[in-house]
Amino acid sequence: MGGKEPAPGRRGLRQMTRNVVIGVSALMLFCAGFTAVNIALLSSDSPVGHWRSDEARQEYERLYEQAMTLMPVPDSQQDIQTSFGTIRAYVFAGSTSPSGTGDRAPVVLLPGYGGPAVTWYASIADLAAERPVITLDTLGMAGMSEQVEPITSADDQVQWLHEALIELDVDRAHLAGFSFGGLTATMYATQHPEHVASLTLLDPAYVFTPVNKRFLVGGFVASFPLMPDSFASWYTSWISGGTDAARNSPLTGLLDHGRRHYATTLPVPEQLPTETLAKIATPTLAVLAGRSVVHDAHDAAETAATMPNTQVRVEPEASHAVHIEHHDGLFPVISSFLADHDRDTP
């Protein structure tokens, strides 16, 4: 009677399959639990950006001071009051006054998401040799700006920038934005074109084409409080091409610490419609990184070319950190572009 016993090889295969299923299920449960715990730790009732602890703020200030040694000493450091909070601004006088009343209008440098003003360090000295330069710590992100009122829309982000420029006595300026800063600069130009001499957009996010999901997911996971420091460091290095220079820069520790310990409560950025881009007549220089992890450079270049007054340049070997990595080659292009539009009629 009884049925045949399964062959030993078949029994082993079944056991192996059962072990794999159990292992995968356990891993999925662990990942789900790990994610849930980190999301709970990230959650906050505060409507404004803030540090999760005084210790985290103090460590960031130490790292910030260390990173600031990369940047030339500004002619002035100002904390500008706006409706949404205090904006930290660094002003480099250049050859004329910051008001732009001379022959050369100032250039305002807007950092990427989570990056303070010092992330523009590679560009400042050369630009300031030709014109006034103003660079800002973005409100609502890690840095020395301090948010006191909720920012709930792109219009709010444009408004705090507009108020800051008014307080700095800047009536008309070139706006240069890297990554998320490119989105802010572009949105500003749609609402206040009379105040914008030109736009320089360096691998801008959400402007020309949708952002890669792996970039977004990586950034979200890198912000988990319980994630090992090595993952946050890897993510920052991955964005900037994975070079030794990127890994060893004082900026890496600063960006990693801010990402993990500053609670940002800004609205989720939205992709600009092509209809909006088509209405922007402001002279625009779009520089795209061929090895960008943020978006597809070819698709972004095609969309940028549809704008009515835009020069498009693709740096095939550049990472997303194109403004640092390829500054030497890009500066003559940017300098010439800015000079060409200093005296354009607003």
N, C-alpha and C positions, 0 to 999 in steps of 0.2 A: 500496500500500500500507500505509503506517502509519496508526495511528489518528489521530483528530483531536487537535490540540493543545488543552489546556484554555484556555478563554477567559481573557484577561488579568485580568478581574475575579475569576474563580473562583480563579486562581492566587494573586492577592493575598489573598483571603479565607482560603485554606488556609495561606498563610505567616503571616498574622495570627493564626490559630488556633494554629498551631504555636508562635509566639512567646509567646502567652499561656500555653499549657500549660507551656512551658519556664520562663517567668517565675514562674508560680504554684508550680511544682515547686521551683524554686530558693528561693523565699520560704519554702516549707514546710520545706525542709531547713535553711535558715538559722534559722528559729524553733525547730525541734527541736534543733539544735545549740546555739543560744543558751540555750535552757531547760536542756539537759543540763549545760552548763558552769556555769550559775548554781546548779543543784541540787547539783552536785559541790562548789562553793564553799561552799554552805550546810551541807553535811553535816558532822557532827562526831561523834566517839566519846564525847564527854563526856555523862554522864547528867543533868547539871544545867545550868541556864541560865548563860550567861557571855558576856562581851564577846569579840569576835573579835580584838581587839588592845588594847594599853594606850593607844594613841593614840585609838582610838574611845571608850574609857572616859573619857579626859581631856576630849575634846571634848564628850561627853555631860554630864559634870559642869559644864562651863562653861555649856552651854545650860540645864541644870537650874537652876543658880544664877540665871540670867537670868530664867527662867520663874517662879521662886519669888517674884519681886517682884510678881507678880499677886496673891499670896495674903497675907492678913493675917499678921503675925508671930505664930507660935504661942506659947502659954505654956510649952510644953515640947516638946522633940524627943527621942524615945527610940528606941533600937535594942533590940528585944525578941527574946530568944533562944527559938527553938522547935526541935522535933525536925528540922525541914526546913531551918532556916536562920534568919537574922536579919531581922526585920521592922522597917522604918523606920516610925515612927508620929509624927504631929504631933497634939498635944493642945491644944485651946482650952478653957479652963476654964469659960467660960460663967458661969451664975449659981449653979451648985452644983458639987460635986466630981465628977471623972470616974467615981467608983464608982457614981453613980446613986442614992445614998442619999437625995438630996433629993427635992423634988416632981417634978422633971423628969428623966427618964432621958436618958442621953447618946444621941447619934445617931452611928453609925459609918458613914462614907462609903467605899464600895468603888468604885474606878475601873474603866473599861472595859479591854478587852484592849490591852496595850501602853502604857496610860496610867498615869502615876504619880499620887500624891495631889494634885498641884497642878491637875489637870484639874477639880477641884471648886472652884476658886478663887471662882467667881461666887456660890456658895452659903454659904461659910463664915461671912462676917461676919454676915449676917442670922441664920443658925442659932445662932451663938455668942452672939448678944445674948439668946437665950432659954434656952439649955441647953448643957451640955458637948458638944463636937464632937471626934471622933477621925477622922482620915483616914490611910490607909495606902498605902504603895507595895506593890503586889501581888508576892508572892514568885514568882520564876521568870520575871519580866518586867523590862524595862528600868526602872531606878529605883535607889533607894538600899538596897532590901532585897537580901540576898545569900543565894542558895540553896546549900546544902551537901549535901543529900540528895535523891535522885530523888523527884519527885511523879508518881505513876503512875495516879492515879484521882481522881475527884471527891471521894471520901472523904478522900483526903490533903489536898486543898485546904480542905475543911471543917475538918480537924484542925489545920492550921497556924493558921487563923483563930481557932479555939477556944482554942488554947494562947496566942495573942497576947492575946486578950481576958482570959484568966485572969491573965496577967502584968500587964496594965493594970488589974487589980482591977475589971473590969467584969462584974458578975453578970447584968445585964439591960439591954438596949439596943434602941433602934430601929436597924434596918439599912436603909441606903439604898444601892442599887446601880444604877449606870449600865451599860448594855450587858452585857458579860461579868460585871461586878460584880453585876448583877441575878441572874444564874444562881448565882453563889457565895452571895449572900444567901438566895436561895430554897432552895438545897440545905442551907444551915446551918439554916434554919427547920424543914426536914423532920427533922433529926437532933437539934436542940437547941431545941425550941419553948419550953421553959421559960425560956430566956435571951433570947427575942426579944419585945419589946413590940409591934413592928409591922414591916412591910416596906413600903418605898417603892421601887418598881421603875420606873426611868426608861428607856423604850424598851429593855427587857432583851432580850438575845440568847439564843436556845435555850430560852426559858422557855415562851412561849405558842404559837409557830409556827416552822416551820423557817426557817433563815437563807437569804437569797437567794444563789444560787451566784455571781452577778456580784460580790457583796460579798466572798465568800471568795476568788475567783480574783484579784480586784483587789488584795486584801491580800497574797496570795502573790506575785504579780508585783512589787508595790511593794517587797518585801523582797529582791529579786534584787540582789546586789552590783554587777552590771554594768549595771543599769538606770539611765538618766539620772536625776539628782536631780529633774528637772522632773516625772517621772511620779509619784514618791513624794509630791511636793508637791500634784500634781493629785488624787491619791487622798485625801489628808487633807482637801483642800478639798471634794471631792465628798461625802465623808461628812458634812461639816458645812454642807452647803447651798451651797457655792461662793461665799460672801460675801467681800467685801474684808476684813471684820473677821477672818474665819477665816484667810485667806491671810496677813495681816499680823501675826497673833498670835505671840508668842514660843513658844506651845505648838506651832505648826506645825513649826518646825525641830526642836524637842525630840522630837516624836513621829516625824517622818521619820527622824531620826538613829537613834533606838532601834530602829525597825522594820528598818532596813538593817544595823545593826551589832551587835545583841544576838541571840545564838543562844538562842531559847526552846525548851525541851525538855519542855513540858507535854503531857499527853494531849489528844487532839482532843476538844473539847467535844461532849457528846451532848444531843440534844433531850430535854427533860423529858416523860415520858408524861403524858397528861391524867389518868390514874389517880392519879399522884403529886400533881398540883395539886389534885385533888378532896379530898385528905386534909389539906390545909393549912388549919388553922382560924385561923392568925395573921391579925390585921387587916392588910389589904394595900391599898395605893394603887398602882394601875397607871396610869402616864402613858405614852401612846403618841404617836409623832410621825407625823403624816399624810404627811409627805414623806420618811420614813425610807427609806434604801437597804438597810437590814438585813433587813426583812421587810415583809409586807403589814399595815398598821396595822388594817385592817378585820377581817382574819382573826384577828389577835392580840387585838383587843378582844373578839371573840366568844368566844374561848377563855378569856380572863381573866374574863369575866362568869360563867363556870361555876364559878369558885372560890366556896367557901361564905361568905367574909367579905371581899369585895373591892369597892372602889370603882374604877371604870374612867373614865379621862378621856383623850380624844383631842384633841391640839393639831393642827388640820388643816394649818396652815402651817409647822409646825416640822420642822426636819431632825433627823437622828439625834442631833445635839448639843443636844437639847432642854433639858438642865439648864443650859446656858450661854445659849443663844439666847433662851429664854423664861423665864428665872429670875424676872424681876420679876412676871410674871403668875402664875407657879406658886407662888412662895414663900408667899403667904397661904393657898393650898390645902394645901400641905405642912405649914406651921406649925400650922394648925388640926387637921389629921389627927394629927400627932404629939401635940399637947396632949390630944386626945380619948382617946388610948390610953396616956398616961403612967401611969395608976393602974389599968389593967386587971389583973385577977387572972391571974397566969401560969398 
